[in-house]
């Protein structure tokens, strides 16, 4: 696919780029500061667009002018507690979604495939209709974004949310090409609830749901690169992906005993 990568110079975006290239995608970077792009990054890009993620016309033009059929939104950083005074993170997300929708409607044709950053607390808990974030109220800005994306028409945007837990880079710097140890084979993914999630403590009166989440949440930290390789591979499926319209969680696979 031809992917418009937002936030290509950030911690997530810079590591998404090698994964996307590894899986044969054509990538156009959309960045606020193109000077931050390293020479090896520029060498593999099909184009560079300078602009703000809060500039809807510029985003829409980038999608249309470069004939992008996919978008990976990795720009910005949500507040761990509370909300920023400016509301910029939510504004960026809403602007990206609106630009995608308007670009698809102007161009017509199939829905634009999109992966967008979200957070682990937005995944479903063991209690029906309750999110993990209802018991672990971290990164609350994601909640508004989830509500917004779930209102979109499938014919406009074929979305998936990367509900990341703690991400730790395997390598200090993003490497191009992506090293062999950065692989989707290292993680398991599931839609809407965390992979291998258990409800063993949910039965405890009053505090059971909290105990259930606290006892498991730390087990969902992953590298940055492995889930990004999974997402790059999923982009290859286009609009046939089973993760369209889903919140997606990841977990490191257990290492087999030698």
N, C-alpha and C positions, 0 to 999 in steps of 0.2 A: 504494500500500500504506500501511498504518498502521505507522509505524516507531518503535520505542523506541530513542532515540539515547542511548547511554551516553558520558559524557564530553563533553557538549555545550559546556562552557566551555573546553575544552582547545584546543591548536593544531590538531589534526585535526578534532575534533568541531565546533568553532565554524565551520569551513569546510565541513564536511559538511552542516550545516544549510541554508545557502543553496542548495546543490546539490539537496538533497532537496526543498525547497520549489519550486525551479525546475521539477522534473520531476513536480510534482503530487502528491507524497506528503503524507500527514498525519503530523505529527511530534510525539511526546511526548518531552520531555527528562527524562533521569534523571541528576540531578546531586547532588553532595555539598554544594555551596554555591550555592543558588539566587540569592543576592544578586549573584553574579558575572554573571548573565545580564543583558545589556543590554536596554533597553526595546524596541529594534527586534527583538531575538530573541524576547522574550516575546510580541510582537505577532503573530508568525507561528506560535507553538506552539499545539497543541491541548491541551496539558497539561504540567505540571511536577511531577515526583515527586522528593522529597528522600530520598536514601538512599545507602548505601555499596554499591559494586560487589561487596563481599565478603559481602553480606547476601542469601543465596539466597531466603528467604521474601519479602523486600521486592521483589526482582527478579521473582520469579514472580507476585506479586500485581500488580505494575505491568503485566506482559504481559497477564494475564487481565482485570484491572479496566478496562483501556483497550482491550481487544480488539485488541491488536497482532498483526499477522500477519508482522512482520519485526522484526529487531533489528540495529542497527549498533553493534558494540563498539569504541569508540575511546578508552576510558579507560586510564590508566596509561602507563608508559614503561619499556621493557625496558632492562636494563643492557647497555652496549656490550661490556664484558668481564666474564666471570664471572657470578655470580648474587648477588642481594641476600641479606643475612643473614636477612631475614624471609620471603623467598619470596613477597612480596605479589603480584608481577606474575603468577606462575603461579597463585596462589590466586584472583585476580580472574578469570582466563580460565576456570579450572575451575568457578568458581561461576556464571559467566554461562552456560556450556554446560549445567550441571546444571539451572539455573533454566529455560532454554529447553526442555530435554527434559521436565522435570516439568510445565511449563505445557502443552505439547502433549499429553502423556499424560492430563492431567486434563481438558483441553478436548476431546480427541479431534480429529477432523478432520485436515486436511492438515498436513504438516511446516511448521514455522516457518522462514521464509527468514532467513538470517543472513550478514552480512559481519563478519569479525573481523580485527583488526590482527595482522600477522605481520611477517616481515622478509625482505629479499633473500637472505640466506644459506640460507634454507629452500627455495629453488628448486633444481631439478635441474641438475647440471653436465653437461658433455659426456661424462662417464664414467658408464656405466650403474650404477644403484643408489647413486650418490654424490651428495651435496648440495654446493652451493657452500660451505656452512658447514663441510664436512669439510676444505676447503683454506683457508678464510678464516673462522676460528672466532670471528666476532663475533656479538653478541646471542644467546648460547647458550640463554637462557631460552625462546626461541621453539621450540626443538626439543621440549621437553616438551609444549608446547601442540599442536604438530602431531601428535605421537603420540596425544594424548588425542582430538583432534577426528576423527582417522581411524578411531577405534574406535566412533564413534557410528552409530546406525541411521538410514538415510535417511528412514524414515517419521517420525522425530522432528525432525530438524534438517537443513535444506537449506543447507549451509554453503559459504562461499567464504572464502579467506584473502587479505587484501590484503598481499602480500609487498613492502612498501615498501623502496625504497632511500633515499637522501638526499632529503628533502622540503624544499623552500624555498618559502615563501609568495610569491605574485605581488604581493599587496597586504598592507600592514602590518597592517591590520585586516580581519576578515571582513566582507564587504559583503552586505547584503540589499536588493534582489534580487542574485543572483550576476551579476557583470559578464560581458559577452559574450566577453571574452577568456579566461574560465574554461570550458573546453569539452573534452569527451571526444574531439572531433575533433583535438585536439593530441597525443594519445598513441595508441600501439598496445599492445595487451594480448595475452598468451598464457597458456595454462594450463600449470602445472607447471615449465616452464623459461622463462628470460627471453626476451622477444621478440627475434628476429633474432640469437640466440646462435650463435656460431661455435666450431668446435673446431680451428681452424687450427694451434694450438701444442700440442694435446694429445698429439701423437706424440713430442714431445721426451722422451727417456728420463728417468725419475725426476721431473724438475721441470716437465715439460710441462703437467700439469693446473694447477699453481700459476701458471705463466706465462700460461696461457690465461685464467684468471680475473682476474689482476692487470691484464692488458692491456685488459680489457673492462669491468670492474666500474664504473669511474668514469663510463661512458657511460649509466648507468641512473638517474642523478639526475633528478628531475622537480620540477615545481611541486607544491605541495600540492593545489591546486584542480582541476587537469585530471583526475587519476585519480579524485578524489572525484566529479566530474561523471560520469565513466564508471560508477562504482559506483551513483550515483543513477539513471542510465539503466538499468542492469542490474536494479535493483530493480523497474523497470516490467515486466520479463519474468516476475516472480514465480518460480514453481517450474518454469518452462520455460527458464530460463537455462542456457546451455551451460557455465557456470562453476561449477555446483553440484558440490560434492565435489572442488574443484580449488584448488591454490595458484596465485595469479594475480600475474604480474609485469607491469610497465609500462615503457615507454620513450617518450621524446619523439620525435615524428615529425620527420624531417629536413625542413627548410624548403626549399621549391622555389626554385631559382635564378631570379631575376627577369630 
